[in-house]
Amino acid sequence: MDKKRVIEKLRRGAKSLEPKKLNVLSTPIDFRIGSILEKEGLVPTFVRFQRTPVFVSPEIYLNIEHIHHAEVAAKPHPSQVDRVAVRFTQQGIERINALVGYSDLPTLVIYINNVSVASISITSKIPAAPVEFNIFESDEEAEYFVSLANSVKA
């Protein structure tokens, strides 16, 4: 899939967002707290590759401003899709680490242009080093994430 089709797919998803449910100002990359359990105040959303919904907070927990830098990481195997290494700001690291140990809301749902693309479990504290995400469908999508993540710094 070429870069233009990846971008179109992500933007198409953003147009279908129900504003009544998630009435928030977002940035190109957002992270929202989520749970696999339905809870009051959380909104159901489907994350690709998952058959059941994830219930997310309508509030943005982290956004593009909490990303210090992102880059495509080395592939462990040539046939695999690119991974992205994300270095969070100190505030971003503190916010992620504050989630460790809470069994009620154990995931962060990653949105790209208001499209929920992945949910990641927060099981341990992250260091002040890049964190690798292996959540992308294609190399082009990984590269697009990197370009968005670094666009604020440009």
N, CA, C and O of each residue as an XYZ file, in Angstrom:
616
protein
N       0.851     -1.171      0.000
C       0.000      0.000      0.000
C       0.897      1.235      0.000
O       1.792      1.359      0.836
N       0.653      2.153     -0.948
C       1.501      3.334     -1.009
C       1.097      4.365      0.041
O       0.021      4.285      0.633
N       1.973      5.321      0.254
C       1.776      6.308      1.321
C       0.478      7.085      1.152
O      -0.210      7.364      2.134
N       0.139      7.439     -0.091
C      -1.078      8.202     -0.328
C      -2.308      7.413      0.113
O      -3.222      7.989      0.704
N      -2.353      6.103     -0.162
C      -3.496      5.283      0.235
C      -3.566      5.131      1.754
O      -4.656      5.098      2.325
N      -2.417      5.039      2.403
C      -2.391      4.949      3.869
C      -3.002      6.213      4.463
O      -3.851      6.145      5.352
N      -2.565      7.355      3.968
C      -3.062      8.630      4.475
C      -4.562      8.760      4.214
O      -5.310      9.200      5.087
N      -5.002      8.377      3.010
C      -6.436      8.437      2.698
C      -7.240      7.561      3.640
O      -8.308      7.963      4.103
N      -6.736      6.360      3.931
C      -7.443      5.441      4.823
C      -7.571      6.043      6.221
O      -8.637      5.959      6.830
N      -6.514      6.642      6.732
C      -6.554      7.232      8.068
C      -7.447      8.464      8.102
O      -8.153      8.681      9.087
N      -7.431      9.270      7.056
C      -8.295     10.453      7.016
C      -9.756     10.066      6.857
O     -10.631     10.722      7.422
N     -10.034      9.015      6.100
C     -11.406      8.537      5.925
C     -11.981      8.134      7.283
O     -13.144      8.411      7.578
N     -11.180      7.495      8.087
C     -11.614      7.121      9.422
C     -11.900      8.332     10.287
O     -12.832      8.317     11.091
N     -11.111      9.375     10.130
C     -11.316     10.586     10.920
C     -12.648     11.242     10.561
O     -13.301     11.812     11.435
N     -13.066     11.173      9.293
C     -14.338     11.769      8.878
C     -15.524     11.030      9.472
O     -16.580     11.629      9.678
N     -15.375      9.744      9.752
C     -16.498      8.968     10.270
C     -16.603      9.027     11.791
O     -17.498      8.414     12.374
N     -15.698      9.759     12.438
C     -15.727      9.867     13.899
C     -17.033     10.509     14.347
O     -17.470     11.505     13.771
N     -17.649      9.943     15.367
C     -18.899     10.479     15.883
C     -18.591     11.612     16.862
O     -18.146     11.346     17.978
N     -18.818     12.868     16.471
C     -18.449     13.976     17.349
C     -19.201     14.006     18.664
O     -18.696     14.576     19.631
N     -20.383     13.419     18.746
C     -21.129     13.411     20.003
C     -20.422     12.558     21.048
O     -20.511     12.840     22.243
N     -19.729     11.528     20.612
C     -19.088     10.621     21.559
C     -17.692     11.097     21.956
O     -17.318     11.020     23.126
N     -16.931     11.583     20.997
C     -15.574     12.023     21.283
C     -15.445     13.490     20.866
O     -14.848     13.804     19.836
N     -15.997     14.356     21.659
C     -15.983     15.772     21.363
C     -14.739     16.407     21.981
O     -14.815     17.111     22.988
N     -13.598     16.141     21.355
C     -12.337     16.652     21.876
C     -11.520     17.235     20.733
O     -11.676     16.848     19.575
N     -10.663     18.156     21.075
C      -9.710     18.657     20.100
C      -8.521     17.707     20.110
O      -7.897     17.496     21.150
N      -8.215     17.148     18.979
C      -7.139     16.177     18.955
C      -5.974     16.693     18.124
O      -6.099     17.666     17.381
N      -4.854     16.025     18.265
C      -3.683     16.280     17.454
C      -3.534     15.078     16.520
O      -4.272     14.105     16.679
N      -2.623     15.104     15.566
C      -2.519     13.971     14.638
C      -2.252     12.626     15.318
O      -2.621     11.581     14.781
N      -1.619     12.640     16.482
C      -1.380     11.409     17.231
C      -1.844     11.643     18.656
O      -1.379     12.561     19.333
N      -2.774     10.795     19.107
C      -3.305     10.886     20.465
C      -3.271      9.521     21.124
O      -3.302      8.490     20.453
N      -3.206      9.530     22.435
C      -3.284      8.312     23.231
C      -4.400      8.521     24.246
O      -4.420      9.520     24.965
N      -5.332      7.567     24.296
C      -6.433      7.654     25.260
C      -6.410      6.424     26.152
O      -6.073      5.327     25.707
N      -6.769      6.614     27.408
C      -6.838      5.489     28.337
C      -8.026      4.622     27.952
O      -9.103      5.123     27.627
N      -7.810      3.309     27.994
C      -8.874      2.389     27.624
C      -8.936      1.172     28.528
O      -8.067      0.943     29.369
N      -9.999      0.398     28.323
C     -10.224     -0.820     29.091
C     -10.943     -1.821     28.205
O     -11.701     -1.437     27.315
N     -10.712     -3.087     28.444
C     -11.466     -4.109     27.719
C     -12.836     -4.312     28.355
O     -13.704     -4.969     27.781
N     -13.022     -3.745     29.537
C     -14.295     -3.847     30.246
C     -15.107     -2.572     30.054
O     -14.566     -1.468     30.098
N     -16.395     -2.734     29.845
C     -17.276     -1.576     29.706
C     -17.413     -0.878     31.054
O     -17.705     -1.514     32.067
N     -17.200      0.422     31.055
C     -17.288      1.202     32.287
C     -17.992      2.518     31.979
O     -17.939      3.023     30.857
N     -18.647      3.054     32.990
C     -19.358      4.317     32.825
C     -18.394      5.420     32.384
O     -17.308      5.572     32.943
N     -18.804      6.171     31.390
C     -17.994      7.277     30.894
C     -17.042      6.900     29.781
O     -16.467      7.778     29.137
N     -16.862      5.605     29.539
C     -15.980      5.172     28.462
C     -16.798      4.882     27.210
O     -17.933      4.412     27.288
N     -16.211      5.167     26.068
C     -16.881      5.043     24.777
C     -16.322      3.831     24.035
O     -15.104      3.673     23.953
N     -17.199      2.963     23.486
C     -16.681      1.811     22.748
C     -16.056      2.231     21.420
O     -16.594      3.090     20.722
N     -14.946      1.639     21.082
C     -14.303      1.849     19.790
C     -13.675      0.530     19.362
O     -13.287     -0.284     20.199
N     -13.580      0.332     18.082
C     -12.942     -0.879     17.575
C     -11.539     -0.547     17.112
O     -11.321      0.413     16.372
N     -10.610     -1.340     17.550
C      -9.222     -1.223     17.152
C      -8.978     -2.353     16.161
O      -9.402     -3.486     16.388
N      -8.309     -2.051     15.087
C      -8.110     -3.084     14.074
C      -7.427     -4.318     14.667
O      -6.655     -4.229     15.621
N      -7.727     -5.437     14.087
C      -7.228     -6.761     14.493
C      -7.860     -7.264     15.787
O      -7.489     -8.333     16.273
N      -8.802     -6.522     16.350
C      -9.485     -6.973     17.555
C     -10.972     -7.116     17.242
O     -11.579     -6.236     16.632
N     -11.545     -8.235     17.669
C     -12.946     -8.513     17.366
C     -13.908     -7.847     18.347
O     -15.072     -7.614     18.019
N     -13.433     -7.548     19.524
C     -14.293     -6.928     20.528
C     -13.864     -5.471     20.738
O     -12.700     -5.127     20.534
N     -14.799     -4.633     21.142
C     -14.439     -3.220     21.315
C     -13.548     -2.988     22.532
O     -13.526     -3.770     23.483
N     -12.832     -1.903     22.460
C     -12.093     -1.370     23.598
C     -12.893     -0.150     24.030
O     -13.397      0.596     23.190
N     -13.010      0.050     25.314
C     -13.767      1.182     25.838
C     -12.770      2.260     26.247
O     -11.919      2.037     27.108
N     -12.883      3.431     25.620
C     -11.882      4.482     25.821
C     -12.472      5.724     26.460
O     -13.659      6.019     26.328
N     -11.619      6.427     27.143
C     -11.981      7.720     27.703
C     -12.098      8.711     26.552
O     -11.289      8.671     25.625
N     -13.081      9.594     26.591
C     -13.161     10.613     25.543
C     -12.058     11.662     25.682
O     -11.836     12.455     24.767
N     -11.371     11.667     26.816
C     -10.305     12.639     27.046
C      -8.968     12.109     26.538
O      -8.658     10.926     26.681
N      -8.198     12.987     25.955
C      -6.861     12.630     25.471
C      -5.911     12.612     26.662
O      -5.840     13.577     27.423
N      -5.182     11.511     26.818
C      -4.249     11.359     27.936
C      -2.848     11.846     27.537
O      -2.181     12.540     28.305
N      -2.425     11.482     26.362
C      -1.151     11.932     25.791
C      -1.424     12.371     24.361
O      -2.370     11.896     23.732
N      -0.605     13.271     23.851
C      -0.734     13.643     22.455
C       0.636     13.831     21.832
O       1.662     13.483     22.416
N       0.625     14.382     20.653
C       1.862     14.521     19.888
C       2.907     15.360     20.641
O       4.107     15.183     20.436
N       2.460     16.254     21.493
C       3.389     17.091     22.246
C       4.149     16.306     23.316
O       5.153     16.791     23.839
N       3.685     15.106     23.646
C       4.382     14.246     24.609
C       5.416     13.347     23.925
O       6.089     12.553     24.581
N       5.532     13.480     22.609
C       6.538     12.717     21.858
C       7.711     13.639     21.579
O       7.563     14.673     20.928
N       8.871     13.257     22.075
C      10.074     14.054     21.842
C      10.589     13.813     20.429
O      10.951     14.754     19.724
N      10.621     12.546     20.020
C      11.152     12.177     18.703
C      10.693     10.764     18.358
O      10.497      9.932     19.244
N      10.525     10.504     17.076
C      10.199      9.152     16.613
C      11.035      8.841     15.379
O      11.355      9.727     14.587
N      11.380      7.574     15.231
C      12.129      7.151     14.039
C      11.805      5.689     13.738
O      11.407      4.926     14.617
N      11.985      5.329     12.483
C      11.784      3.938     12.093
C      12.927      3.137     12.697
O      14.094      3.501     12.549
N      12.591      2.048     13.376
C      13.593      1.194     14.026
C      14.026      0.086     13.072
O      13.335     -0.222     12.101
N      15.157     -0.493     13.358
C      15.659     -1.595     12.536
C      14.708     -2.784     12.622
O      14.180     -3.100     13.688
N      14.500     -3.433     11.481
C      13.632     -4.609     11.433
C      14.387     -5.815     11.971
O      15.541     -6.038     11.604
N      13.741     -6.603     12.845
C      14.387     -7.828     13.309
C      14.554     -8.840     12.180
O      15.475     -9.657     12.195
N      13.644     -8.775     11.194
C      13.676     -9.689     10.057
C      13.199     -8.920      8.828
O      12.239     -8.156      8.930
N      13.836     -9.098      7.673
C      13.468     -8.318      6.482
C      12.002     -8.451      6.055
O      11.468     -7.538      5.426
N      11.357     -9.540      6.375
C       9.964     -9.726      5.940
C       8.964     -9.044      6.870
O       7.773     -9.002      6.561
N       9.420     -8.513      7.997
C       8.510     -7.865      8.934
C       8.267     -6.403      8.568
O       9.063     -5.771      7.873
N       7.151     -5.892      9.055
C       6.800     -4.484      8.849
C       7.651     -3.629      9.787
O       8.035     -4.059     10.874
N       7.932     -2.415      9.338
C       8.724     -1.490     10.156
C       8.134     -1.299     11.550
O       6.919     -1.281     11.744
N       9.036     -1.159     12.502
C       8.680     -0.768     13.867
C       9.064      0.693     14.009
O       9.882      1.216     13.252
N       8.460      1.338     14.990
C       8.788      2.734     15.245
C       9.313      2.852     16.668
O       8.712      2.331     17.608
N      10.435      3.537     16.816
C      11.002      3.818     18.133
C      10.575      5.235     18.525
O      10.904      6.207     17.845
N       9.841      5.332     19.631
C       9.316      6.617     20.093
C      10.008      6.994     21.395
O      10.035      6.217     22.349
N      10.560      8.187     21.418
C      11.127      8.736     22.653
C      10.137      9.786     23.155
O       9.872     10.785     22.486
N       9.597      9.535     24.351
C       8.619     10.451     24.938
C       9.322     11.548     25.707
O      10.469     11.391     26.125
N       8.632     12.655     25.891
C       9.147     13.724     26.746
C       9.110     13.234     28.193
O       8.507     12.202     28.486
N       9.749     13.968     29.087
C       9.723     13.589     30.500
C       8.294     13.544     31.032
O       7.936     12.632     31.778
N       7.484     14.519     30.653
C       6.091     14.532     31.093
C       5.336     13.320     30.530
O       4.517     12.724     31.230
N       5.606     12.957     29.280
C       4.976     11.782     28.677
C       5.354     10.506     29.408
O       4.502      9.653     29.657
N       6.627     10.374     29.753
C       7.102      9.201     30.496
C       6.403      9.125     31.854
O       5.945      8.059     32.265
N       6.325     10.253     32.539
C       5.672     10.280     33.854
C       4.201      9.893     33.758
O       3.691      9.173     34.617
N       3.520     10.364     32.721
C       2.095     10.052     32.568
C       1.894      8.567     32.262
O       0.983      7.939     32.802
N       2.735      8.010     31.405
C       2.624      6.575     31.098
C       2.920      5.759     32.341
O       2.181      4.829     32.663
N       3.990      6.096     33.040
C       4.372      5.335     34.230
C       3.339      5.437     35.352
O       3.253      4.550     36.200
N       2.564      6.505     35.357
C       1.518      6.653     36.375
C       0.405      5.614     36.193
O      -0.362      5.360     37.122
N       0.317      5.020     35.015
C      -0.720      4.011     34.754
C      -0.349      2.617     35.260
O      -1.219      1.757     35.398
N       0.919      2.392     35.532
C       1.373      1.068     35.956
C       0.725      0.707     37.286
O       0.730      1.493     38.233
N       0.179     -0.480     37.335
C      -0.416     -0.960     38.573
C      -1.918     -0.770     38.665
O      -2.553     -1.329     39.559
N      -2.501      0.006     37.762
C      -3.954      0.180     37.768
C      -4.588     -0.917     36.924
O      -4.387     -0.965     35.710
N      -5.340     -1.780     37.551
C      -5.961     -2.875     36.803
C      -7.244     -2.433     36.114
O      -7.710     -3.113     35.200
N      -7.825     -1.314     36.527
C      -9.078     -0.857     35.933
C      -8.911     -0.354     34.502
O      -9.753     -0.641     33.651
N      -7.862      0.375     34.226
C      -7.646      0.967     32.900
C      -6.240      0.629     32.409
O      -5.355      1.484     32.416
N      -6.038     -0.605     31.987
C      -4.674     -1.041     31.710
C      -4.137     -0.779     30.307
O      -3.035     -1.235     30.002
N      -4.853     -0.069     29.440
C      -4.357      0.094     28.079
C      -4.335      1.559     27.659
O      -5.026      2.405     28.227
N      -3.526      1.825     26.657
C      -3.557      3.097     25.956
C      -3.969      2.782     24.529
O      -3.396      1.896     23.894
N      -4.949      3.494     24.028
C      -5.375      3.323     22.649
C      -4.734      4.447     21.838
O      -4.860      5.626     22.168
N      -4.043      4.049     20.768
C      -3.331      5.006     19.930
C      -4.221      5.397     18.755
O      -4.748      4.543     18.042
N      -4.377      6.704     18.571
C      -5.153      7.249     17.461
C      -4.219      7.996     16.520
O      -3.367      8.769     16.957
N      -4.387      7.759     15.234
C      -3.702      8.539     14.208
C      -4.797      9.225     13.409
O      -5.628      8.555     12.795
N      -4.809     10.549     13.408
C      -5.867     11.325     12.747
C      -7.250     10.844     13.157
O      -8.121     10.652     12.309
N      -7.450     10.651     14.432
C      -8.724     10.222     15.023
C      -9.143      8.801     14.662
O     -10.292      8.424     14.892
N      -8.245      8.016     14.108
C      -8.536      6.619     13.801
C      -7.825      5.762     14.841
O      -6.606      5.852     14.993
N      -8.580      4.930     15.559
C      -7.943      4.064     16.555
C      -7.215      2.941     15.825
O      -7.838      2.137     15.131
N      -5.900      2.890     15.982
C      -5.100      1.923     15.239
C      -4.541      0.805     16.108
O      -4.205     -0.262     15.593
N      -4.438      1.022     17.396
C      -3.859     -0.019     18.249
C      -4.171      0.267     19.704
O      -4.417      1.405     20.102
N      -4.152     -0.804     20.487
C      -4.208     -0.622     21.936
C      -3.012     -1.364     22.509
O      -2.709     -2.491     22.117
N      -2.354     -0.715     23.429
C      -1.155     -1.306     24.030
C      -1.352     -1.388     25.539
O      -1.887     -0.471     26.163
N      -0.915     -2.489     26.104
C      -0.998     -2.673     27.554
C       0.184     -1.999     28.224
O       1.312     -2.047     27.732
N      -0.090     -1.384     29.330
C       0.959     -0.750     30.128
C       1.183     -1.652     31.336
O       0.446     -1.579     32.320
N       2.192     -2.493     31.257
C       2.423     -3.466     32.325
C       3.630     -3.125     33.192
O       3.754     -3.605     34.319
N       4.517     -2.292     32.655
C       5.683     -1.905     33.443
C       6.095     -0.489     33.057
O       5.717      0.024     32.004
N       6.872      0.121     33.929
C       7.312      1.487     33.685
C       8.252      1.526     32.483
O       9.011      0.589     32.234
N       8.181      2.632     31.747
C       9.066      2.789     30.598
C      10.259      3.641     31.008
O      10.132      4.531     31.849
N      11.412      3.371     30.419
C      12.609      4.154     30.743
C      12.650      5.434     29.906
O      11.805      5.651     29.038
N      13.621      6.254     30.176
C      13.842      7.466     29.386
C      14.624      7.106     28.129
O      15.610      7.761     27.791
N      14.182      6.072     27.448
C      14.806      5.585     26.226
C      13.682      5.322     25.223
O      12.520      5.225     25.617
N      14.008      5.207     23.949
C      12.950      4.942     22.965
C      12.178      3.655     23.261
O      12.746      2.648     23.684
N      10.874      3.722     23.028
C       9.986      2.577     23.182
C       9.570      2.159     21.783
O       9.133      2.995     20.992
N       9.700      0.863     21.463
C       9.344      0.401     20.122
C       7.892     -0.020     20.040
O       7.383     -0.746     20.895
N       7.231      0.458     18.981
C       5.857      0.064     18.688
C       5.861     -0.786     17.426
O       6.412     -0.394     16.397
N       5.247     -1.938     17.520
C       5.098     -2.835     16.376
C       3.596     -2.958     16.104
O       3.003     -4.015     16.317
N       2.998     -1.882     15.639
C       1.537     -1.795     15.527
C       1.061     -1.475     14.119
O      -0.132     -1.250     13.915
N       1.944     -1.448     13.163
C       1.605     -0.931     11.852
C       1.324     -2.036     10.840
O       1.872     -3.134     10.932
N       0.460     -1.728      9.871
C       0.107     -2.679      8.817
C       1.128     -2.697      7.701
O       1.261     -3.697      6.995
N       1.849     -1.605      7.535
C       2.802     -1.505      6.424
C       3.954     -0.589      6.809
O       3.869      0.176      7.770
N       5.033     -0.684      6.040
C       6.169      0.214      6.242
C       5.742      1.666      6.025
O       6.189      2.567      6.735
N       4.867      1.883      5.031
C       4.409      3.237      4.735
C       3.652      3.836      5.913
O       3.794      5.022      6.211
N       2.849      3.017      6.581
C       2.107      3.517      7.735
C       3.064      3.889      8.865
O       2.870      4.907      9.530
N       4.085      3.080      9.084
C       5.089      3.392     10.107
C       5.804      4.695      9.776
O       6.027      5.527     10.655
N       6.160      4.870      8.513
C       6.838      6.094      8.095
C       5.920      7.311      8.249
O       6.376      8.396      8.611
N       4.641      7.126      7.974
C       3.671      8.211      8.130
C       3.565      8.614      9.601
O       3.525      9.804      9.914
N       3.519      7.640     10.499
C       3.480      7.914     11.939
C       4.698      8.744     12.337
O       4.566      9.732     13.059
N       5.878      8.349     11.871
C       7.109      9.063     12.195
C       7.031     10.504     11.689
O       7.395     11.437     12.405
N       6.557     10.685     10.455
C       6.481     12.048      9.902
C       5.501     12.909     10.718
O       5.768     14.085     10.964
N       4.370     12.324     11.136
C       3.435     13.070     11.978
C       4.052     13.406     13.330
O       3.972     14.545     13.792
N       4.667     12.410     13.959
C       5.238     12.594     15.289
C       6.301     13.683     15.310
O       6.431     14.411     16.294
N       7.049     13.792     14.242
C       8.131     14.770     14.187
C       7.708     16.104     13.563
O       8.504     17.042     13.525
N       6.480     16.198     13.079
C       6.036     17.407     12.373
C       5.945     18.618     13.294
O       6.188     19.739     12.849
N       5.608     18.425     14.539
C       5.487     19.535     15.481
C       6.848     20.146     15.767
O       6.956     21.340     16.044
N       7.877     19.325     15.700
C       9.232     19.791     16.024
C       9.891     20.506     14.856
O      10.893     21.199     15.030
N       9.321     20.336     13.653
C       9.951     20.899     12.448
C       9.831     22.405     12.377
O      10.311     23.019     11.424
